Amino acid sequence: MNNPINLKTFLIFLGLIIFLVISSIAMNPPKERYMVEIRHTPEECLNVLDKIKDKDAKLLQKMEWGCMSGDHTGYMVVNASSEQDALKGIPADFNAKAYKLAKFTPKQIEEFHKMKK
């Protein structure tokens, strides 16, 4: 038989593909969703907006603000590998926090009730 790819070559190729996939996963951990919050007082409001506008106009576009309804908080949902990664780009002197988000299924909620008993 004149088979252009023998078994040994195929196994080496398959091993290389598996190695590349595992390496890629290790170097790029899966991202999770985080809610980023920037709380501030009414007196700090314009200063916070100016700082973000001057530092990163793209960040300003991603943020949504509750200021017009009296909730002086900026909100943004991001995909990140950690809380620190989610806060990257937010000025350090801001009162910013990141919360990992999760969705629950009805089955999970039932299990939570069982665990509570």
trRosetta pair geometry for C-beta under 8 A, 3 or more apart (Angstrom, degrees):
i j d omega theta_ij theta_ji phi_ij phi_ji
3 6 6.2 112 96 -85 111 58
5 9 5.3 -127 -160 87 73 125
5 10 5.4 89 153 -62 112 93
5 13 8.0 -34 -157 2 125 146
6 9 5.2 93 56 12 72 103
6 10 7.0 -135 100 -6 36 93
7 10 5.6 -57 -148 38 31 114
7 11 6.3 30 157 -19 67 107
8 11 5.9 -56 -147 36 29 109
8 12 6.5 30 154 -18 64 106
9 12 5.8 -54 -148 36 31 112
9 13 6.3 32 153 -18 65 108
10 13 5.7 -57 -149 38 30 112
10 14 6.2 30 154 -19 66 108
11 14 5.6 -51 -142 38 31 112
11 15 6.2 35 155 -21 64 105
12 15 5.7 -54 -148 36 29 113
12 16 6.4 32 152 -21 63 106
13 16 5.7 -54 -151 34 30 113
13 17 6.6 32 152 -19 64 104
14 17 5.7 -52 -150 34 33 112
14 18 6.4 32 153 -17 65 105
15 18 5.7 -54 -147 37 32 110
15 19 6.3 35 153 -21 65 106
16 19 5.6 -53 -147 36 31 114
16 20 6.4 30 155 -19 64 106
17 20 5.8 -56 -150 36 30 110
17 21 6.4 29 154 -18 65 106
18 21 5.8 -56 -149 36 31 111
18 22 6.3 26 156 -14 66 108
19 22 6.0 -59 -146 40 28 107
19 23 6.1 29 156 -20 65 111
20 23 5.7 -54 -142 38 29 113
20 24 6.3 32 157 -22 63 106
21 24 5.8 -55 -150 34 28 112
21 25 6.6 26 154 -17 63 105
22 25 5.8 -55 -150 36 33 110
22 26 6.3 31 154 -19 66 108
23 26 5.7 -57 -146 38 30 111
23 27 6.2 20 159 -12 66 111
24 27 6.0 -61 -143 42 27 104
24 28 6.1 -21 170 27 66 110
25 28 6.7 -81 -135 63 21 76
25 29 7.5 55 170 -104 61 41
25 30 7.8 -7 -154 -44 85 82
26 29 7.7 1 -158 -70 24 72
29 81 4.8 95 77 -140 110 124
30 81 7.5 133 84 -113 34 84
31 79 4.0 52 147 168 138 99
31 80 6.0 100 -151 31 95 6
31 81 5.7 -74 -105 -67 61 63
32 79 7.1 163 76 -151 22 63
32 80 6.7 -39 60 70 70 58
32 81 7.2 99 14 -124 84 26
32 100 5.7 -2 133 -144 136 101
32 101 7.5 169 158 48 91 71
33 77 6.0 0 -172 -175 102 102
33 78 7.4 159 -150 83 56 34
33 79 6.0 -37 -93 -95 60 64
33 100 7.5 107 81 -161 54 56
33 101 4.4 -45 100 53 102 118
34 77 7.1 165 82 -151 43 55
34 78 5.5 -20 61 62 93 82
34 79 7.8 144 16 -109 80 16
34 80 5.3 -26 9 35 128 114
34 83 6.7 151 -124 -111 145 55
34 86 3.8 -44 77 -115 158 152
34 98 4.5 8 174 -176 131 106
34 99 6.4 147 -160 70 74 37
34 100 5.7 -42 -100 -96 79 46
34 101 6.4 -176 -102 -5 22 90
35 75 6.7 -25 -170 -157 94 93
35 76 7.6 148 -159 77 49 41
35 77 5.6 -27 -99 -97 63 75
35 98 7.0 157 77 -155 43 55
35 99 4.8 -15 56 58 95 97
35 101 5.7 94 -23 -59 94 110
36 74 7.9 -18 115 110 89 89
36 75 7.1 143 79 -158 60 41
36 76 4.6 -16 58 63 108 92
36 77 7.5 -177 14 -85 78 23
36 78 6.1 25 -15 6 119 113
36 86 5.6 -171 -71 155 107 103
36 87 6.6 155 -125 -91 118 61
36 90 6.9 -165 -176 -57 135 144
36 96 6.3 -1 -175 -171 96 106
36 97 7.3 169 -150 87 53 40
36 98 5.0 -21 -97 -100 73 82
37 73 5.6 -24 -163 -170 95 113
37 74 7.1 144 -161 75 42 57
37 75 6.1 -8 -103 -100 66 67
37 96 6.7 164 84 -150 50 57
37 97 5.1 -8 56 57 100 86
37 98 7.7 180 17 -82 71 34
37 99 7.3 30 -7 -4 110 105
38 48 6.7 155 144 -170 125 133
38 63 7.3 -26 24 -136 126 133
38 73 6.6 150 75 -161 49 57
38 74 3.9 0 51 48 107 106
38 90 6.7 -161 -83 -150 117 126
38 94 5.2 -26 -142 168 107 131
38 95 6.8 117 -159 72 55 63
38 96 4.8 -21 -95 -95 77 86
39 72 6.8 80 -163 104 60 79
39 73 4.9 -19 -99 -103 65 89
39 95 4.9 -57 64 98 86 119
39 97 7.8 11 -2 10 104 103
40 44 4.1 -120 -179 91 110 122
40 45 6.0 152 108 -82 122 50
40 48 4.7 -121 -43 -42 171 152
40 72 5.1 -98 77 148 68 112
40 73 7.4 159 21 -88 66 42
40 74 7.8 28 7 -7 108 94
40 94 7.4 -58 -67 -149 109 87
40 95 6.6 158 -75 36 63 110
41 44 4.7 89 51 10 78 102
41 45 7.3 -102 98 -38 45 77
41 72 6.0 74 -154 92 11 160
42 45 5.5 -19 -157 -23 37 121
42 67 8.0 130 -113 -149 67 91
42 72 5.7 -137 -67 -64 53 145
44 47 5.3 -74 -165 51 58 114
44 48 5.5 59 142 -29 91 106
44 72 7.5 109 63 166 93 139
45 48 6.0 -62 -152 33 25 108
45 49 6.5 17 158 -12 64 109
45 67 5.6 112 -142 -136 126 134
45 72 5.7 -100 -86 -137 101 117
46 49 5.6 -55 -145 41 35 111
46 50 6.0 37 156 -21 68 107
47 50 5.8 -54 -144 37 28 111
47 51 6.3 30 156 -21 63 106
48 51 5.9 -54 -148 33 28 111
48 52 6.5 21 157 -12 63 107
48 74 7.3 -159 147 -22 130 127
48 94 6.7 92 -131 -117 102 109
49 52 6.1 -59 -149 40 30 105
49 53 6.1 30 155 -20 66 111
49 60 7.6 76 -158 -127 70 113
49 65 8.0 6 -91 -93 107 156
50 53 5.6 -57 -143 39 29 112
50 54 6.0 21 161 -13 66 111
51 54 6.1 -61 -144 42 25 105
51 55 5.9 14 161 -12 65 116
51 91 5.7 -45 152 -13 130 157
51 94 7.7 -177 95 -66 145 111
52 55 5.9 -61 -135 44 27 104
52 56 6.5 -55 -170 56 64 80
52 59 5.6 -119 -167 100 99 113
52 60 4.9 135 130 -79 107 88
52 63 6.9 -13 173 2 159 152
52 74 7.7 129 -51 -101 164 171
52 91 7.5 -121 -78 -6 67 112
53 57 6.3 34 -155 -98 54 70
53 60 5.2 52 -90 -75 60 152
55 59 7.1 -18 94 39 97 138
55 91 6.3 -163 -46 -59 170 106
56 59 3.8 55 104 6 117 115
56 60 6.9 166 99 -15 66 80
56 89 6.0 14 -26 -175 173 106
57 60 5.4 -48 -153 31 41 118
57 61 6.7 43 149 -20 66 100
58 61 5.6 -52 -154 33 37 113
58 62 6.6 34 150 -19 66 105
59 62 5.7 -57 -151 35 36 111
59 63 6.4 36 154 -26 68 106
59 76 7.9 -46 -165 -86 74 164
59 89 5.7 -174 -86 146 133 121
59 90 7.5 166 -160 -85 144 61
60 63 6.0 -55 -148 29 30 111
62 76 5.1 52 133 -134 98 125
62 78 7.7 41 168 -78 140 98
63 74 4.5 -13 -169 -174 125 115
63 75 6.9 127 -161 62 69 37
63 76 5.0 -61 -102 -61 59 112
64 74 7.1 143 71 -161 36 62
64 75 5.0 -32 66 66 89 92
64 76 6.9 149 14 -77 74 59
65 68 7.1 92 109 -5 99 85
65 73 7.4 168 -148 89 57 42
65 74 5.1 -28 -96 -103 78 71
65 75 7.4 176 -82 18 28 76
66 69 5.6 -66 -176 52 75 99
66 70 7.5 -46 144 69 93 41
66 71 3.1 -34 132 83 133 108
66 72 6.9 -110 83 -53 89 12
66 73 5.0 16 34 54 119 83
66 74 7.9 -151 13 -78 75 28
66 75 7.1 62 -26 -12 99 111
67 70 7.8 74 -170 -49 31 8
67 71 7.0 -96 -66 76 26 53
67 72 5.3 50 -105 -111 77 61
67 73 7.8 -176 -56 32 66 38
77 101 7.2 0 -137 -18 107 151
78 86 5.3 153 72 -140 122 81
78 98 8.0 -54 47 -133 112 119
80 83 7.6 111 105 -90 134 13
80 85 3.9 168 -174 104 110 105
80 86 3.9 -154 31 -69 160 72
80 88 7.6 162 -127 15 131 106
80 98 7.5 -34 52 -171 149 150
81 85 4.9 60 48 15 74 165
82 85 4.5 100 51 5 76 103
82 86 7.0 -133 97 -7 43 86
83 86 5.6 -53 -151 32 33 115
83 87 6.6 21 154 -11 65 108
83 98 4.5 164 -151 77 77 119
83 100 7.0 -79 -74 -48 89 92
84 87 6.0 -63 -150 42 31 104
84 88 7.0 58 146 -51 62 86
85 88 5.6 -23 -159 -14 39 119
86 98 3.8 122 95 -141 133 153
87 90 5.0 -75 -170 34 70 122
87 96 5.6 138 -135 116 106 125
87 97 7.9 -42 -87 -140 121 14
87 98 5.2 -122 -51 -28 90 125
90 94 5.7 -95 164 54 100 135
90 96 4.5 13 148 -21 151 176
91 94 5.0 98 75 -16 87 104
91 96 8.0 132 63 -14 57 130
104 108 4.7 -128 -161 81 87 130
104 109 5.6 93 147 -55 127 88
105 108 4.7 101 52 2 76 100
105 109 7.3 -139 94 -4 43 85
106 109 5.6 -55 -152 35 36 113
106 110 6.5 39 151 -21 67 102
107 110 5.6 -51 -152 33 34 113
107 111 6.6 35 150 -19 64 104
108 111 5.5 -54 -151 36 35 113
108 112 6.5 42 149 -24 66 99
109 112 5.5 -45 -151 28 36 115
109 113 6.8 37 150 -18 63 100
110 113 5.8 -54 -156 33 35 112
110 114 6.6 35 148 -19 66 104
111 114 5.5 -52 -149 35 37 114
111 115 6.4 37 153 -20 67 105
112 115 5.8 -56 -149 37 31 111
112 116 6.5 38 151 -29 64 105
113 116 5.6 -52 -151 26 33 117
113 117 7.2 39 153 -28 62 98
114 117 6.1 -49 -161 18 35 113
